[in-house]
Amino acid sequence: MGNSIQPLLGNAQWYGLKNASPETLLEIEQLFHETHMAAPYAMLNHLNQKYRALGNPLLMRLVWQTFMFLHDPFFDIEENLSYFDQSADYLPKILSICRNKDWPGLRAAVEQSIERLSFILSRFYETRITMPSPEQELGFTWSSYEKSQQLCYSLAMELLISINRGQYPVGSLLPSQKELAAQKGVSLSTVRRALELLGSVGAIKSAKYIGTQVLPLDKTSENSDFTKPVLKRRLLSMAESLQVLALSCRDVSQLTLAALDPGAHKQLCRKLNDSKKWRRGETLSYYVLYLIGELAPYQTIRTVYSELLRQFFWGYALRGMKGSQETLNAVYDPYFDALIEALETMDFSRFSATLEELAIDDLSRTVETLSRLGIPGVEHILIPEKSIS
């Protein structure tokens, strides 16, 4: 997990500090001078300040979970407190860099801090934990939903992917609830809830004595009820998820591609080429990020990306506002071509930069759409700048 922090959160931390207000920087400075800095709530307060400018509660839930899973047990030992951010003049240096707007210097300082803590953690567990290793690794867990994970979300997404790929064509009827329950090995109540979710985003419509019909893509938005508080909350969570992915996908992509063996690389090229043949450009971000997340070398990244991508489900409700399929394909075909070419030539840096640009563009369009819909909270989500290189 220590090796996952930099690719997942390093860029987000840099952006949060880069865009921190003068008031936030002053709060960080005051917290640094407080004598009870070592208290866990003070550490969490410090983390809040680092990421505050991003305006992303979902990201903060992830940050808190990583802290409690990895860092809190380490800092519970008094002698380790010297490695927190207040050590070695780290915070005064960061504050000076931010106030002088030395952004390259800030990036270097953030990366050094994360790498240093990762190294110290690894050394601590190697030298101080003498008990035998457990037979099974304790994996990192986190849910992008505030409540516990629910099977119906996974089933709804699985059915939505099948609809997008033409397994259930527009106008056709889905199998009955009993048939779906038997096919997927779930309860009837799970199927009912999954179908309710699909109906809430305008993918299907149920009629008595007829069944559940797949709706055309251009009808999704008009069949979605954007006045429902639950849909508003989910759409905001989707935008927050997009921001985390946009901030992390470049580093995660480079790490993942560099770790692939020749067979996995060839398979990834084939899958991306096959994806373009579906002629569903609006699914590109989801599919590429899904593939990268699945292939990531660390379990923590695989878990986090899997959870973040669950939020893409709610974006289906916006599909009817995006124009014709031809219009969408014209927007996404250049991304397809650039990603495929970069992958086939093993130009991983270009691939990762293109993926980041795609994710930022999707985030920007999503935030703009949600703003027009009057979704509260979306105005706080910071849209990253596109990298120069």
C-alpha positions in Angstrom: 0.0 0.0 0.0 2.8 2.4 0.7 3.9 2.1 -2.9 0.4 3.1 -4.0 0.2 6.4 -2.3 2.3 8.4 -4.7 0.5 7.3 -7.9 -2.9 7.6 -6.3 -2.6 10.8 -4.2 0.7 12.5 -5.1 -0.7 14.7 -7.9 -3.9 15.4 -5.9 -1.8 16.6 -2.9 0.3 18.8 -5.2 -2.9 20.3 -6.7 -4.5 20.8 -3.4 -1.5 22.7 -2.0 -0.9 24.6 -5.3 -4.5 25.9 -5.1 -4.7 26.4 -1.4 -6.0 29.8 -0.3 -3.9 32.2 1.8 -6.3 31.4 4.7 -5.7 27.6 4.3 -1.9 28.2 4.3 -2.2 30.2 7.5 -4.2 27.5 9.1 -1.5 24.9 8.2 1.1 27.2 9.7 -0.9 27.7 12.9 -1.5 23.9 13.2 2.2 23.4 12.8 2.9 25.5 15.9 0.4 23.9 18.1 1.9 21.7 20.8 -0.7 18.8 20.3 0.3 18.3 16.7 0.8 14.6 17.2 -2.9 14.0 18.1 -4.6 11.9 15.5 -7.3 14.5 14.9 -4.6 17.1 14.3 -3.1 14.9 11.6 -6.5 14.4 10.0 -7.1 18.2 10.2 -3.7 18.7 8.4 -4.8 16.3 5.7 -8.0 18.1 5.3 -6.1 21.4 4.7 -3.8 19.8 2.1 -6.7 18.6 -0.1 -9.3 21.2 0.7 -9.0 23.2 -2.5 -10.0 20.2 -4.6 -13.6 20.4 -3.1 -14.0 16.6 -3.1 -15.5 14.8 -0.1 -15.2 11.4 -1.9 -11.4 12.0 -2.2 -11.2 12.9 1.5 -12.9 9.6 2.4 -10.2 7.8 0.5 -7.4 9.9 2.1 -8.8 9.2 5.6 -9.1 5.5 4.9 -5.5 5.2 3.7 -4.4 7.1 6.8 -6.3 4.9 9.2 -5.2 1.7 7.3 -1.5 2.4 6.9 -0.3 5.5 8.7 -2.3 5.6 12.0 -0.9 2.3 13.3 2.6 3.5 12.5 2.2 6.9 14.2 0.5 5.3 17.2 4.1 4.5 18.3 5.5 7.7 19.8 9.0 7.4 18.4 7.6 7.4 14.9 5.9 10.8 15.3 9.1 12.5 14.2 8.5 11.3 10.7 5.2 13.2 10.3 5.1 16.3 8.1 6.3 18.6 10.9 9.7 17.0 10.8 12.9 18.4 9.1 11.2 21.7 8.5 9.0 20.2 5.9 5.9 22.3 6.6 7.7 25.7 6.7 9.4 24.7 3.5 6.1 23.8 1.8 4.5 27.0 3.0 7.4 29.1 1.7 7.2 27.3 -1.7 3.4 27.8 -2.0 3.6 31.5 -1.1 6.5 32.0 -3.7 4.4 30.0 -6.3 7.3 27.7 -7.0 5.2 24.9 -8.4 8.0 22.6 -9.7 9.6 22.9 -6.3 6.3 22.0 -4.7 6.0 18.9 -6.8 9.5 17.8 -5.8 8.8 18.4 -2.1 5.5 16.5 -2.1 7.1 13.5 -4.0 10.1 13.5 -1.6 7.8 13.5 1.4 5.6 10.6 0.2 8.6 8.6 -0.9 10.4 9.2 2.4 7.4 8.1 4.5 6.9 5.0 2.3 10.6 4.1 2.8 10.4 4.6 6.5 7.2 2.5 6.7 8.8 -0.3 4.8 11.9 -0.3 6.9 9.9 -0.2 10.1 7.8 -3.3 9.2 10.9 -5.1 8.0 13.0 -4.5 11.1 10.4 -4.2 13.9 7.7 -6.7 13.0 9.2 -10.1 13.9 6.0 -12.3 14.0 5.6 -14.7 11.1 3.8 -13.3 8.1 0.1 -14.2 7.8 -0.8 -16.9 5.3 -3.2 -14.4 3.6 -2.4 -10.7 3.0 -4.8 -8.3 4.6 -6.0 -6.3 1.6 -7.0 -2.6 1.6 -10.7 -2.1 1.5 -12.7 1.1 0.7 -16.1 1.8 -0.7 -16.9 4.8 -3.0 -20.4 4.8 -1.5 -20.8 6.2 2.0 -22.7 3.0 3.0 -21.5 -0.5 2.7 -21.1 -2.0 -0.8 -24.3 -3.4 -2.3 -24.5 -6.1 -4.9 -27.3 -4.4 -6.8 -24.9 -1.6 -7.9 -22.5 -4.2 -9.5 -25.4 -6.0 -11.1 -26.8 -2.8 -12.5 -23.5 -1.9 -14.0 -23.0 -5.4 -15.5 -26.4 -5.1 -17.2 -25.7 -1.6 -18.4 -22.5 -2.8 -20.0 -24.4 -5.6 -21.7 -26.9 -3.0 -23.0 -24.1 -0.8 -24.3 -22.5 -3.7 -26.1 -25.7 -4.7 -27.9 -26.5 -7.9 -26.0 -29.8 -6.3 -25.2 -30.6 -4.1 -28.2 -32.7 -1.0 -28.0 -36.4 -1.8 -27.9 -35.8 -5.4 -26.7 -37.0 -6.8 -23.4 -34.7 -7.8 -20.6 -35.1 -11.3 -19.2 -37.6 -11.6 -16.4 -36.6 -10.9 -12.9 -36.6 -14.6 -12.1 -34.5 -15.4 -15.2 -32.0 -12.7 -14.3 -31.8 -13.9 -10.7 -31.0 -17.5 -11.9 -28.5 -16.3 -14.6 -26.6 -14.0 -12.2 -26.9 -16.2 -9.1 -28.5 -13.4 -7.0 -31.8 -12.9 -5.1 -34.9 -11.5 -6.6 -34.7 -8.5 -4.4 -31.2 -7.7 -5.7 -32.5 -7.9 -9.3 -35.4 -5.6 -8.5 -33.1 -3.0 -6.9 -30.7 -3.2 -9.9 -33.6 -2.7 -12.3 -34.7 0.3 -10.2 -31.2 1.8 -10.6 -31.3 1.3 -14.3 -34.7 2.9 -14.5 -33.5 5.9 -12.5 -30.8 6.7 -15.1 -33.2 6.2 -18.1 -31.7 3.0 -19.4 -34.8 0.9 -19.2 -38.6 1.3 -18.6 -40.9 -1.2 -17.1 -44.5 -1.6 -18.1 -47.1 -3.9 -16.6 -47.9 -7.0 -18.6 -45.1 -6.1 -21.1 -41.8 -6.3 -19.3 -38.7 -4.2 -19.0 -37.7 -2.5 -22.3 -34.3 -1.1 -23.2 -34.6 2.6 -24.1 -32.7 4.4 -26.9 -29.6 6.3 -25.8 -31.1 9.7 -26.8 -34.1 9.0 -24.4 -32.0 8.4 -21.3 -32.0 12.0 -20.0 -35.7 12.6 -20.5 -36.5 9.4 -18.6 -34.2 10.4 -15.7 -35.7 12.4 -12.8 -33.1 15.0 -12.0 -35.3 16.4 -9.2 -34.6 13.3 -7.1 -32.2 14.0 -4.3 -30.6 10.6 -4.5 -29.8 11.0 -8.2 -28.4 14.5 -7.5 -26.1 13.1 -4.8 -25.0 10.2 -7.1 -24.2 12.5 -10.0 -22.1 14.7 -7.7 -20.2 11.6 -6.5 -19.6 10.6 -10.1 -18.0 14.0 -10.8 -15.9 13.6 -7.6 -14.8 10.2 -8.8 -13.9 11.6 -12.2 -11.7 14.2 -10.5 -9.8 11.6 -8.5 -9.2 9.6 -11.7 -8.1 12.7 -13.7 -5.6 13.6 -11.0 -4.2 10.1 -10.7 -4.5 8.3 -14.1 -1.3 9.6 -15.6 0.9 8.2 -12.8 -1.1 5.1 -12.4 -1.0 4.4 -16.1 2.7 4.9 -16.4 3.3 2.6 -13.4 0.9 -0.1 -14.8 2.2 -0.1 -18.4 5.8 -0.3 -17.3 5.0 -3.4 -15.3 3.3 -5.3 -18.2 4.9 -8.3 -19.7 4.8 -8.6 -23.6 1.8 -10.9 -23.5 -0.3 -8.5 -21.4 0.8 -5.5 -23.5 -0.3 -7.3 -26.7 -3.7 -8.2 -25.2 -4.2 -4.6 -24.1 -3.6 -3.4 -27.6 -6.1 -5.9 -29.0 -8.8 -4.9 -26.4 -8.4 -1.2 -27.2 -8.7 -1.8 -30.9 -11.7 -4.0 -30.4 -13.2 -1.3 -28.2 -13.1 1.3 -31.0 -15.1 -1.1 -33.2 -18.1 -0.8 -30.8 -18.5 2.8 -32.0 -19.4 4.0 -28.5 -16.9 6.7 -27.9 -18.5 8.0 -24.7 -17.4 4.7 -23.0 -13.7 5.2 -23.8 -12.7 6.8 -20.4 -14.5 4.1 -18.5 -13.0 1.2 -20.5 -9.4 2.4 -20.6 -9.4 3.3 -16.9 -11.0 -0.1 -16.1 -8.3 -1.9 -18.0 -5.5 0.1 -16.4 -7.0 -0.4 -12.9 -7.4 -4.2 -13.5 -3.7 -4.5 -14.6 -2.2 -2.3 -11.9 0.6 -4.0 -10.0 -0.7 -3.1 -6.5 -3.9 -4.4 -4.9 -4.6 -0.9 -3.4 -4.7 0.7 -6.8 -6.9 -2.1 -8.2 -9.3 -1.7 -5.3 -9.5 2.1 -5.5 -10.0 2.2 -9.3 -12.6 -0.5 -9.1 -14.6 1.6 -6.6 -14.2 4.9 -8.4 -15.4 3.4 -11.7 -18.6 2.2 -10.0 -19.7 5.8 -10.0 -19.6 6.0 -13.8 -23.0 4.2 -13.7 -24.8 7.4 -12.9 -23.4 9.2 -15.9 -25.7 7.2 -18.1 -28.5 9.6 -17.1 -26.6 12.4 -18.9 -26.3 10.4 -22.2 -29.3 12.0 -23.9 -27.7 15.5 -23.4 -24.5 14.7 -25.3 -25.8 14.7 -28.9 -25.9 12.0 -31.6 -23.7 9.0 -31.6 -21.9 10.4 -34.7 -21.2 13.6 -32.8 -19.8 11.7 -29.8 -17.6 9.5 -32.0 -16.2 12.5 -33.7 -15.1 13.8 -30.3 -13.6 10.5 -29.1 -12.1 9.0 -32.2 -9.0 11.2 -32.0 -8.4 9.9 -28.5 -8.9 6.3 -29.6 -6.3 6.8 -32.4 -3.8 8.6 -30.1 -4.1 6.0 -27.3 -3.8 3.0 -29.7 -0.8 4.4 -31.6 1.0 5.3 -28.3 0.3 1.8 -26.9 1.4 0.0 -30.1 4.6 2.0 -30.3 5.2 1.5 -26.5 5.2 5.2 -26.0 3.8 4.9 -22.4 4.5 8.5 -21.5 2.4 9.7 -24.5 -0.3 7.2 -23.7 -0.6 8.3 -20.1 -0.6 12.0 -21.0 -3.4 11.4 -23.5 -5.4 9.4 -21.0 -5.0 12.3 -18.5 -6.2 14.8 -21.1 -9.2 12.6 -21.9 -10.1 12.3 -18.2 -9.8 16.0 -17.7 -12.0 16.8 -20.7 -14.6 14.3 -19.5 -14.5 15.9 -16.0 -14.9 19.4 -17.5 -17.9 18.4 -19.6 -19.5 16.6 -16.7 -19.1 19.5 -14.3 -20.5 21.9 -17.0 -23.6 19.6 -17.5 -24.2 19.2 -13.8 -23.9 23.0 -13.3 -26.7 23.5 -15.9 -28.8 21.0 -14.0 -28.3 22.9 -10.8 -26.6 20.0 -8.9 -25.5 21.5 -5.6 -21.8 21.1 -4.7 -20.5 20.7 -8.2 -19.2 24.3 -8.2 -16.6 23.3 -5.6 -14.9 20.6 -7.7 -11.6 21.9 -9.1 -10.8 20.9 -12.7 -7.1 20.2 -13.1 -5.1 22.0 -15.8 -3.8 19.9 -18.7 -0.1 19.1 -18.5 2.1 20.8 -21.0 3.9 17.6 -21.9 
